[in-house]
Amino acid sequence: MHQDHSHTCSGGCGSCATPCEHTPMEELTALMKYMANHNAAHTRELAKLADQFQKAGNPVAYQQVMAAVSDYEKANMRLSMVLASLDIH
């Protein structure tokens, strides 16, 4: 079961009516925010998939996917910490 989703970043420079000028750090911060939100969306999708495995009677698949969810959550926490440090500077 694969759900298609967009990998475009709404509100990015491509959508500006006039040319944008951003510092490299602003661009990196915007990309990090996008990636953190994108990963959070995948984490939710994986958790739903795990629930489906559990309902289908496959506890091994459920446990493995939930382990992946835990890994995503750890990575998302690290990305959030980076974003918090960028907002400070």
A tleap script that builds the chain and sets N, CA, C and O, in Angstrom:
source leaprc.protein.ff14SB
mol = sequence {
  NMET HIE GLN ASP HIE SER HIE THR CYS SER
  GLY GLY CYS GLY SER CYS ALA THR PRO CYS
  GLU HIE THR PRO MET GLU GLU LEU THR ALA
  LEU MET LYS TYR MET ALA ASN HIE ASN ALA
  ALA HIE THR ARG GLU LEU ALA LYS LEU ALA
  ASP GLN PHE GLN LYS ALA GLY ASN PRO VAL
  ALA TYR GLN GLN VAL MET ALA ALA VAL SER
  ASP TYR GLU LYS ALA ASN MET ARG LEU SER
  MET VAL LEU ALA SER LEU ASP ILE CHIE
}
set mol.1.N position { 0.836 -1.174 0.000 }
set mol.1.CA position { 0.000 0.000 0.000 }
set mol.1.C position { 0.878 1.233 0.000 }
set mol.1.O position { 1.487 1.548 1.022 }
set mol.2.N position { 0.958 1.917 -1.081 }
set mol.2.CA position { 1.796 3.104 -1.219 }
set mol.2.C position { 0.892 4.294 -1.460 }
set mol.2.O position { 0.034 4.273 -2.343 }
set mol.3.N position { 1.094 5.324 -0.671 }
set mol.3.CA position { 0.338 6.544 -0.871 }
set mol.3.C position { 1.234 7.559 -1.545 }
set mol.3.O position { 2.335 7.843 -1.072 }
set mol.4.N position { 0.756 8.105 -2.656 }
set mol.4.CA position { 1.522 9.148 -3.320 }
set mol.4.C position { 1.388 10.435 -2.532 }
set mol.4.O position { 0.336 10.722 -1.960 }
set mol.5.N position { 2.443 11.192 -2.506 }
set mol.5.CA position { 2.398 12.487 -1.866 }
set mol.5.C position { 3.404 13.398 -2.539 }
set mol.5.O position { 4.335 12.954 -3.210 }
set mol.6.N position { 3.188 14.660 -2.339 }
set mol.6.CA position { 4.012 15.649 -3.007 }
set mol.6.C position { 5.291 15.913 -2.227 }
set mol.6.O position { 5.286 15.950 -0.997 }
set mol.7.N position { 6.371 16.092 -2.946 }
set mol.7.CA position { 7.632 16.475 -2.324 }
set mol.7.C position { 7.968 17.921 -2.642 }
set mol.7.O position { 9.126 18.329 -2.556 }
set mol.8.N position { 6.950 18.700 -3.012 }
set mol.8.CA position { 7.220 20.101 -3.301 }
set mol.8.C position { 7.071 20.918 -2.038 }
set mol.8.O position { 6.348 20.543 -1.116 }
set mol.9.N position { 7.750 22.015 -2.012 }
set mol.9.CA position { 7.715 22.881 -0.837 }
set mol.9.C position { 6.880 24.105 -1.174 }
set mol.9.O position { 7.352 24.998 -1.877 }
set mol.10.N position { 5.656 24.161 -0.686 }
set mol.10.CA position { 4.812 25.304 -0.990 }
set mol.10.C position { 5.387 26.540 -0.313 }
set mol.10.O position { 5.932 26.473 0.789 }
set mol.11.N position { 5.254 27.641 -0.983 }
set mol.11.CA position { 5.779 28.871 -0.431 }
set mol.11.C position { 7.267 29.056 -0.675 }
set mol.11.O position { 7.858 30.018 -0.183 }
set mol.12.N position { 7.877 28.161 -1.417 }
set mol.12.CA position { 9.300 28.283 -1.711 }
set mol.12.C position { 9.549 29.400 -2.700 }
set mol.12.O position { 8.614 30.028 -3.197 }
set mol.13.N position { 10.815 29.640 -2.979 }
set mol.13.CA position { 11.169 30.749 -3.861 }
set mol.13.C position { 10.553 30.623 -5.244 }
set mol.13.O position { 10.298 31.634 -5.899 }
set mol.14.N position { 10.309 29.401 -5.699 }
set mol.14.CA position { 9.717 29.223 -7.020 }
set mol.14.C position { 8.326 29.798 -7.130 }
set mol.14.O position { 7.852 30.066 -8.234 }
set mol.15.N position { 7.648 29.995 -5.980 }
set mol.15.CA position { 6.283 30.507 -6.004 }
set mol.15.C position { 6.231 32.019 -5.833 }
set mol.15.O position { 5.145 32.597 -5.864 }
set mol.16.N position { 7.371 32.671 -5.655 }
set mol.16.CA position { 7.395 34.119 -5.459 }
set mol.16.C position { 7.100 34.841 -6.770 }
set mol.16.O position { 7.531 34.415 -7.842 }
set mol.17.N position { 6.360 35.937 -6.663 }
set mol.17.CA position { 6.071 36.745 -7.847 }
set mol.17.C position { 7.304 37.522 -8.283 }
set mol.17.O position { 7.509 37.771 -9.471 }
set mol.18.N position { 8.114 37.897 -7.312 }
set mol.18.CA position { 9.349 38.612 -7.620 }
set mol.18.C position { 10.513 37.774 -7.102 }
set mol.18.O position { 10.339 36.976 -6.181 }
set mol.19.N position { 11.689 37.946 -7.682 }
set mol.19.CA position { 12.840 37.151 -7.233 }
set mol.19.C position { 13.120 37.361 -5.740 }
set mol.19.O position { 13.090 38.485 -5.238 }
set mol.20.N position { 13.388 36.265 -5.059 }
set mol.20.CA position { 13.681 36.294 -3.627 }
set mol.20.C position { 15.179 36.377 -3.410 }
set mol.20.O position { 15.978 35.903 -4.217 }
set mol.21.N position { 15.528 36.986 -2.311 }
set mol.21.CA position { 16.919 36.971 -1.907 }
set mol.21.C position { 16.953 36.483 -0.473 }
set mol.21.O position { 16.454 37.149 0.435 }
set mol.22.N position { 17.541 35.328 -0.277 }
set mol.22.CA position { 17.664 34.741 1.050 }
set mol.22.C position { 19.126 34.436 1.303 }
set mol.22.O position { 19.889 34.137 0.384 }
set mol.23.N position { 19.497 34.516 2.566 }
set mol.23.CA position { 20.860 34.141 2.911 }
set mol.23.C position { 20.960 32.620 2.837 }
set mol.23.O position { 19.940 31.934 2.910 }
set mol.24.N position { 22.152 32.092 2.697 }
set mol.24.CA position { 22.302 30.628 2.696 }
set mol.24.C position { 21.722 30.004 3.977 }
set mol.24.O position { 21.134 28.924 3.915 }
set mol.25.N position { 21.875 30.659 5.123 }
set mol.25.CA position { 21.345 30.106 6.373 }
set mol.25.C position { 19.816 30.098 6.359 }
set mol.25.O position { 19.207 29.160 6.872 }
set mol.26.N position { 19.196 31.105 5.793 }
set mol.26.CA position { 17.736 31.129 5.684 }
set mol.26.C position { 17.255 29.977 4.804 }
set mol.26.O position { 16.260 29.321 5.112 }
set mol.27.N position { 17.965 29.744 3.721 }
set mol.27.CA position { 17.603 28.643 2.831 }
set mol.27.C position { 17.778 27.295 3.526 }
set mol.27.O position { 16.930 26.413 3.394 }
set mol.28.N position { 18.873 27.135 4.265 }
set mol.28.CA position { 19.108 25.888 4.998 }
set mol.28.C position { 18.044 25.680 6.075 }
set mol.28.O position { 17.559 24.565 6.269 }
set mol.29.N position { 17.688 26.747 6.767 }
set mol.29.CA position { 16.657 26.650 7.805 }
set mol.29.C position { 15.316 26.261 7.201 }
set mol.29.O position { 14.610 25.413 7.747 }
set mol.30.N position { 14.964 26.871 6.083 }
set mol.30.CA position { 13.708 26.530 5.418 }
set mol.30.C position { 13.704 25.069 4.980 }
set mol.30.O position { 12.693 24.381 5.119 }
set mol.31.N position { 14.817 24.599 4.458 }
set mol.31.CA position { 14.913 23.201 4.039 }
set mol.31.C position { 14.797 22.268 5.241 }
set mol.31.O position { 14.128 21.238 5.166 }
set mol.32.N position { 15.445 22.625 6.347 }
set mol.32.CA position { 15.355 21.798 7.558 }
set mol.32.C position { 13.923 21.730 8.070 }
set mol.32.O position { 13.459 20.663 8.471 }
set mol.33.N position { 13.216 22.860 8.062 }
set mol.33.CA position { 11.814 22.869 8.502 }
set mol.33.C position { 10.980 21.948 7.611 }
set mol.33.O position { 10.163 21.166 8.097 }
set mol.34.N position { 11.198 22.055 6.317 }
set mol.34.CA position { 10.471 21.201 5.380 }
set mol.34.C position { 10.758 19.728 5.656 }
set mol.34.O position { 9.838 18.912 5.714 }
set mol.35.N position { 12.037 19.389 5.825 }
set mol.35.CA position { 12.417 17.997 6.048 }
set mol.35.C position { 11.849 17.462 7.357 }
set mol.35.O position { 11.388 16.322 7.414 }
set mol.36.N position { 11.879 18.275 8.407 }
set mol.36.CA position { 11.332 17.850 9.696 }
set mol.36.C position { 9.832 17.578 9.571 }
set mol.36.O position { 9.344 16.565 10.072 }
set mol.37.N position { 9.107 18.465 8.914 }
set mol.37.CA position { 7.669 18.254 8.717 }
set mol.37.C position { 7.400 17.044 7.833 }
set mol.37.O position { 6.472 16.273 8.080 }
set mol.38.N position { 8.206 16.892 6.821 }
set mol.38.CA position { 8.061 15.761 5.900 }
set mol.38.C position { 8.292 14.440 6.641 }
set mol.38.O position { 7.530 13.489 6.471 }
set mol.39.N position { 9.341 14.386 7.457 }
set mol.39.CA position { 9.618 13.175 8.232 }
set mol.39.C position { 8.499 12.886 9.220 }
set mol.39.O position { 8.134 11.727 9.418 }
set mol.40.N position { 7.954 13.916 9.837 }
set mol.40.CA position { 6.846 13.718 10.785 }
set mol.40.C position { 5.650 13.107 10.065 }
set mol.40.O position { 4.962 12.252 10.623 }
set mol.41.N position { 5.397 13.533 8.841 }
set mol.41.CA position { 4.291 12.961 8.065 }
set mol.41.C position { 4.548 11.482 7.782 }
set mol.41.O position { 3.635 10.663 7.882 }
set mol.42.N position { 5.777 11.140 7.431 }
set mol.42.CA position { 6.112 9.734 7.194 }
set mol.42.C position { 5.993 8.913 8.468 }
set mol.42.O position { 5.576 7.756 8.427 }
set mol.43.N position { 6.354 9.501 9.593 }
set mol.43.CA position { 6.234 8.797 10.870 }
set mol.43.C position { 4.783 8.435 11.137 }
set mol.43.O position { 4.486 7.311 11.542 }
set mol.44.N position { 3.884 9.375 10.914 }
set mol.44.CA position { 2.450 9.095 11.102 }
set mol.44.C position { 1.965 8.015 10.136 }
set mol.44.O position { 1.180 7.148 10.522 }
set mol.45.N position { 2.423 8.059 8.886 }
set mol.45.CA position { 2.036 7.042 7.900 }
set mol.45.C position { 2.516 5.660 8.325 }
set mol.45.O position { 1.789 4.677 8.189 }
set mol.46.N position { 3.738 5.587 8.839 }
set mol.46.CA position { 4.274 4.297 9.290 }
set mol.46.C position { 3.501 3.762 10.487 }
set mol.46.O position { 3.250 2.560 10.569 }
set mol.47.N position { 3.121 4.626 11.409 }
set mol.47.CA position { 2.351 4.187 12.567 }
set mol.47.C position { 0.996 3.617 12.125 }
set mol.47.O position { 0.535 2.616 12.672 }
set mol.48.N position { 0.366 4.250 11.143 }
set mol.48.CA position { -0.901 3.728 10.607 }
set mol.48.C position { -0.680 2.374 9.946 }
set mol.48.O position { -1.498 1.467 10.100 }
set mol.49.N position { 0.414 2.230 9.214 }
set mol.49.CA position { 0.742 0.963 8.580 }
set mol.49.C position { 0.955 -0.119 9.630 }
set mol.49.O position { 0.500 -1.250 9.459 }
set mol.50.N position { 1.644 0.221 10.713 }
set mol.50.CA position { 1.860 -0.742 11.795 }
set mol.50.C position { 0.526 -1.211 12.365 }
set mol.50.O position { 0.336 -2.402 12.613 }
set mol.51.N position { -0.388 -0.281 12.570 }
set mol.51.CA position { -1.718 -0.655 13.078 }
set mol.51.C position { -2.418 -1.634 12.143 }
set mol.51.O position { -3.101 -2.556 12.590 }
set mol.52.N position { -2.243 -1.425 10.854 }
set mol.52.CA position { -2.867 -2.335 9.884 }
set mol.52.C position { -2.264 -3.732 9.982 }
set mol.52.O position { -2.982 -4.727 9.879 }
set mol.53.N position { -0.956 -3.812 10.180 }
set mol.53.CA position { -0.328 -5.123 10.366 }
set mol.53.C position { -0.849 -5.801 11.626 }
set mol.53.O position { -1.094 -7.008 11.638 }
set mol.54.N position { -1.015 -5.021 12.681 }
set mol.54.CA position { -1.533 -5.597 13.923 }
set mol.54.C position { -2.955 -6.120 13.719 }
set mol.54.O position { -3.276 -7.226 14.152 }
set mol.55.N position { -3.796 -5.339 13.069 }
set mol.55.CA position { -5.176 -5.758 12.791 }
set mol.55.C position { -5.224 -6.973 11.881 }
set mol.55.O position { -6.148 -7.781 11.970 }
set mol.56.N position { -4.225 -7.110 11.000 }
set mol.56.CA position { -4.173 -8.240 10.070 }
set mol.56.C position { -3.598 -9.485 10.732 }
set mol.56.O position { -3.522 -10.542 10.107 }
set mol.57.N position { -3.194 -9.364 11.993 }
set mol.57.CA position { -2.690 -10.524 12.714 }
set mol.57.C position { -1.226 -10.825 12.488 }
set mol.57.O position { -0.804 -11.976 12.600 }
set mol.58.N position { -0.448 -9.812 12.173 }
set mol.58.CA position { 0.982 -10.009 11.957 }
set mol.58.C position { 1.765 -9.201 12.999 }
set mol.58.O position { 2.221 -8.094 12.714 }
set mol.59.N position { 1.919 -9.759 14.209 }
set mol.59.CA position { 2.581 -9.001 15.265 }
set mol.59.C position { 4.064 -8.729 15.005 }
set mol.59.O position { 4.601 -7.731 15.484 }
set mol.60.N position { 4.720 -9.596 14.261 }
set mol.60.CA position { 6.145 -9.386 13.966 }
set mol.60.C position { 6.309 -8.146 13.083 }
set mol.60.O position { 7.149 -7.288 13.355 }
set mol.61.N position { 5.513 -8.060 12.041 }
set mol.61.CA position { 5.577 -6.886 11.166 }
set mol.61.C position { 5.205 -5.635 11.952 }
set mol.61.O position { 5.830 -4.587 11.789 }
set mol.62.N position { 4.186 -5.741 12.805 }
set mol.62.CA position { 3.784 -4.608 13.638 }
set mol.62.C position { 4.958 -4.124 14.483 }
set mol.62.O position { 5.249 -2.929 14.521 }
set mol.63.N position { 5.625 -5.041 15.153 }
set mol.63.CA position { 6.740 -4.667 16.032 }
set mol.63.C position { 7.887 -4.038 15.253 }
set mol.63.O position { 8.490 -3.066 15.709 }
set mol.64.N position { 8.189 -4.582 14.090 }
set mol.64.CA position { 9.296 -4.057 13.296 }
set mol.64.C position { 8.986 -2.662 12.759 }
set mol.64.O position { 9.846 -1.781 12.759 }
set mol.65.N position { 7.755 -2.472 12.306 }
set mol.65.CA position { 7.390 -1.151 11.796 }
set mol.65.C position { 7.368 -0.145 12.944 }
set mol.65.O position { 7.780 1.001 12.766 }
set mol.66.N position { 6.893 -0.558 14.116 }
set mol.66.CA position { 6.901 0.346 15.260 }
set mol.66.C position { 8.331 0.673 15.697 }
set mol.66.O position { 8.589 1.770 16.192 }
set mol.67.N position { 9.250 -0.261 15.520 }
set mol.67.CA position { 10.659 0.033 15.793 }
set mol.67.C position { 11.153 1.107 14.823 }
set mol.67.O position { 11.905 2.002 15.210 }
set mol.68.N position { 10.729 1.015 13.567 }
set mol.68.CA position { 11.090 2.042 12.587 }
set mol.68.C position { 10.467 3.385 12.965 }
set mol.68.O position { 11.097 4.430 12.804 }
set mol.69.N position { 9.231 3.359 13.467 }
set mol.69.CA position { 8.577 4.587 13.924 }
set mol.69.C position { 9.409 5.220 15.042 }
set mol.69.O position { 9.614 6.434 15.059 }
set mol.70.N position { 9.878 4.403 15.958 }
set mol.70.CA position { 10.719 4.902 17.046 }
set mol.70.C position { 11.994 5.542 16.499 }
set mol.70.O position { 12.421 6.593 16.975 }
set mol.71.N position { 12.594 4.908 15.505 }
set mol.71.CA position { 13.801 5.466 14.887 }
set mol.71.C position { 13.496 6.816 14.230 }
set mol.71.O position { 14.267 7.765 14.373 }
set mol.72.N position { 12.375 6.900 13.513 }
set mol.72.CA position { 11.972 8.167 12.893 }
set mol.72.C position { 11.773 9.235 13.955 }
set mol.72.O position { 12.193 10.379 13.782 }
set mol.73.N position { 11.120 8.853 15.071 }
set mol.73.CA position { 10.877 9.821 16.136 }
set mol.73.C position { 12.182 10.337 16.719 }
set mol.73.O position { 12.295 11.521 17.035 }
set mol.74.N position { 13.159 9.469 16.864 }
set mol.74.CA position { 14.474 9.902 17.359 }
set mol.74.C position { 15.120 10.872 16.372 }
set mol.74.O position { 15.665 11.900 16.773 }
set mol.75.N position { 15.058 10.546 15.098 }
set mol.75.CA position { 15.628 11.429 14.074 }
set mol.75.C position { 14.885 12.759 14.051 }
set mol.75.O position { 15.505 13.815 13.924 }
set mol.76.N position { 13.564 12.713 14.172 }
set mol.76.CA position { 12.783 13.946 14.173 }
set mol.76.C position { 13.140 14.823 15.370 }
set mol.76.O position { 13.169 16.049 15.260 }
set mol.77.N position { 13.412 14.196 16.510 }
set mol.77.CA position { 13.821 14.948 17.687 }
set mol.77.C position { 15.154 15.652 17.432 }
set mol.77.O position { 15.332 16.812 17.804 }
set mol.78.N position { 16.075 14.952 16.805 }
set mol.78.CA position { 17.375 15.572 16.482 }
set mol.78.C position { 17.191 16.755 15.529 }
set mol.78.O position { 17.809 17.804 15.711 }
set mol.79.N position { 16.345 16.585 14.520 }
set mol.79.CA position { 16.090 17.680 13.583 }
set mol.79.C position { 15.451 18.865 14.296 }
set mol.79.O position { 15.778 20.015 14.006 }
set mol.80.N position { 14.543 18.590 15.227 }
set mol.80.CA position { 13.910 19.663 15.994 }
set mol.80.C position { 14.926 20.421 16.826 }
set mol.80.O position { 14.838 21.641 16.967 }
set mol.81.N position { 15.892 19.698 17.379 }
set mol.81.CA position { 16.943 20.348 18.165 }
set mol.81.C position { 17.788 21.264 17.274 }
set mol.81.O position { 18.152 22.368 17.681 }
set mol.82.N position { 18.092 20.807 16.073 }
set mol.82.CA position { 18.842 21.649 15.133 }
set mol.82.C position { 18.034 22.902 14.807 }
set mol.82.O position { 18.569 24.010 14.818 }
set mol.83.N position { 16.739 22.724 14.515 }
set mol.83.CA position { 15.906 23.864 14.190 }
set mol.83.C position { 15.832 24.853 15.355 }
set mol.83.O position { 15.877 26.065 15.146 }
set mol.84.N position { 15.719 24.339 16.569 }
set mol.84.CA position { 15.675 25.221 17.738 }
set mol.84.C position { 16.961 26.030 17.851 }
set mol.84.O position { 16.929 27.212 18.192 }
set mol.85.N position { 18.090 25.392 17.564 }
set mol.85.CA position { 19.360 26.115 17.646 }
set mol.85.C position { 19.479 27.150 16.532 }
set mol.85.O position { 20.116 28.185 16.725 }
set mol.86.N position { 18.885 26.893 15.379 }
set mol.86.CA position { 18.926 27.850 14.285 }
set mol.86.C position { 18.072 29.057 14.581 }
set mol.86.O position { 18.419 30.172 14.191 }
set mol.87.N position { 16.945 28.853 15.273 }
set mol.87.CA position { 16.055 29.968 15.614 }
set mol.87.C position { 16.708 30.897 16.622 }
set mol.87.O position { 16.384 32.083 16.678 }
set mol.88.N position { 17.626 30.363 17.421 }
set mol.88.CA position { 18.299 31.168 18.438 }
set mol.88.C position { 19.285 32.130 17.781 }
set mol.88.O position { 19.440 33.271 18.217 }
set mol.89.N position { 19.938 31.663 16.745 }
set mol.89.CA position { 21.003 32.469 16.124 }
set mol.89.C position { 20.439 33.408 15.126 }
set mol.89.O position { 21.181 34.166 14.502 }
savepdb mol mol.pdb
quit
